[in-house]
Amino acid sequence: MTKPDSESEDREMAARLEKLSGALENARQTAGADKARRDGAQASAEGTGRAMSLAFRVMSEFVAGVVVGCLLGWQLDEWLSTTPLFLIVFLALGTAAGFWNVYRLAMGSTGAKVSGSQNAGSQGPDSKDK
C-alpha cells in the first residue's frame, strides 16, 4: 500500500519540480531582458551626455573667441578714436579664432591621438649603427 502512494508522490514532486524549473527559467529570461534594456538605456544616456558636453564646449569656444575679439577691438577704438576700424578687424580675428578652436576640438575628438613616443622602438634618422 505504501508503494502506490510513494509513486504518486514522486509524480507530484516531479510535476512540481518541472513547474518550478519553468518558472525559474522564465524569471531568468525576464531578468536578462530587463538588464539588457537598462544597459542600453544607460549607454544611450552616457552618449547623450557626452554629445551635450561636446556641444557646450564647442559653443563656448566659439562665443569666447568672438566676444574677446569684439571687446579688444572696441577698447582699441575707444583709446585710438578710430570708431569702427579695430572693432571690425578684431571681430573678424575673434571669429577666425573661434572657428579654429572649434576645428581643433572636432579633430581632437574624432581623430586618432598621435603620441610622441610613436617610434620608441626604432632608431632616428641621425643614429646609425657602427
C-alpha positions as CSV (number, residue, x, y, z in Angstrom):
1,M,0.0,0.0,0.0
2,T,2.9,2.3,0.6
3,K,4.2,1.6,-2.9
4,P,1.4,3.3,-4.9
5,D,1.4,6.3,-2.5
6,S,5.1,6.8,-3.0
7,E,4.8,6.6,-6.8
8,S,2.0,9.2,-6.8
9,E,4.1,11.4,-4.5
10,D,7.0,11.0,-6.8
11,R,4.9,12.0,-9.8
12,E,3.6,15.0,-7.9
13,M,7.1,16.0,-6.9
14,A,8.3,15.7,-10.5
15,A,5.4,17.8,-11.7
16,R,6.1,20.5,-9.1
17,L,9.8,20.4,-9.9
18,E,9.1,20.8,-13.6
19,K,6.7,23.7,-12.9
20,L,9.3,25.4,-10.7
21,S,12.0,24.9,-13.3
22,G,9.9,26.5,-15.9
23,A,9.1,29.4,-13.7
24,L,12.7,29.9,-12.8
25,E,13.7,29.8,-16.5
26,N,11.0,32.5,-17.3
27,A,12.3,34.6,-14.4
28,R,15.9,34.4,-15.7
29,Q,14.8,35.3,-19.2
30,T,12.8,38.3,-18.0
31,A,15.7,39.5,-15.8
32,G,18.1,39.2,-18.7
33,A,15.8,41.2,-21.0
34,D,15.4,43.9,-18.3
35,K,19.2,44.0,-17.7
36,A,19.8,44.4,-21.5
37,R,17.2,47.2,-21.7
38,R,18.7,49.0,-18.7
39,D,22.2,48.7,-20.1
40,G,21.0,50.1,-23.5
41,A,19.3,53.0,-21.8
42,Q,22.4,53.7,-19.7
43,A,24.6,53.6,-22.8
44,S,22.2,55.9,-24.6
45,A,22.2,58.4,-21.6
46,E,26.0,58.4,-21.5
47,G,26.2,59.0,-25.2
48,T,23.8,61.9,-24.9
49,G,25.7,63.3,-22.0
50,R,29.0,63.2,-23.9
51,A,27.4,64.8,-27.0
52,M,25.9,67.6,-24.9
53,S,29.2,68.2,-23.2
54,L,31.0,68.5,-26.5
55,A,28.3,70.8,-27.9
56,F,28.5,73.2,-24.9
57,R,32.3,73.2,-25.2
58,V,32.2,74.0,-28.9
59,M,29.7,76.7,-28.3
60,S,31.7,78.3,-25.5
61,E,34.9,78.1,-27.5
62,F,33.4,79.9,-30.5
63,V,31.5,82.5,-28.5
64,A,34.6,83.3,-26.3
65,G,36.7,84.0,-29.4
66,V,34.1,86.3,-30.9
67,V,33.4,88.2,-27.6
68,V,37.1,88.6,-26.8
69,G,37.7,89.9,-30.4
70,C,34.9,92.4,-30.0
71,L,36.0,93.6,-26.7
72,L,39.6,94.1,-27.8
73,G,38.5,95.9,-30.9
74,W,36.1,98.1,-29.1
75,Q,38.7,99.0,-26.4
76,L,41.3,99.9,-29.1
77,D,38.7,102.0,-30.9
78,E,38.0,103.9,-27.7
79,W,41.7,104.5,-27.0
80,L,42.7,105.5,-30.5
81,S,39.4,107.2,-31.5
82,T,39.0,105.0,-34.7
83,T,35.5,104.0,-34.0
84,P,34.6,101.0,-36.2
85,L,38.0,100.1,-37.6
86,F,39.5,97.9,-34.9
87,L,36.1,96.6,-33.8
88,I,35.6,95.1,-37.3
89,V,39.2,93.8,-37.6
90,F,39.2,92.1,-34.2
91,L,35.7,90.8,-34.7
92,A,36.9,89.0,-37.8
93,L,40.0,87.8,-35.9
94,G,37.9,86.6,-33.0
95,T,35.6,84.8,-35.3
96,A,38.5,83.1,-37.1
97,A,40.0,82.2,-33.7
98,G,36.6,80.7,-32.6
99,F,36.4,78.7,-35.8
100,W,40.0,77.5,-35.3
101,N,39.3,76.4,-31.8
102,V,36.1,74.5,-32.9
103,Y,38.1,72.8,-35.7
104,R,40.9,71.8,-33.3
105,L,38.2,70.4,-30.9
106,A,36.5,68.5,-33.6
107,M,39.7,67.0,-34.9
108,G,40.9,66.1,-31.4
109,S,37.7,64.3,-30.5
110,T,37.4,62.3,-33.7
111,G,40.9,62.0,-34.9
112,A,43.5,59.5,-33.7
113,K,45.8,60.6,-31.0
114,V,49.4,60.6,-32.1
115,S,51.9,60.2,-29.2
116,G,55.4,61.5,-29.2
117,S,56.8,58.0,-28.4
118,Q,55.3,56.5,-31.5
119,N,58.7,55.3,-32.8
120,A,60.1,54.5,-29.4
121,G,61.5,51.1,-30.6
122,S,63.0,52.4,-33.8
123,Q,66.1,54.5,-34.2
124,G,66.0,58.0,-35.5
125,P,67.5,59.2,-38.8
126,D,70.6,60.6,-37.2
127,S,71.5,57.4,-35.3
128,K,73.5,54.9,-37.3
129,D,74.8,51.5,-36.4
130,K,78.6,51.5,-36.3
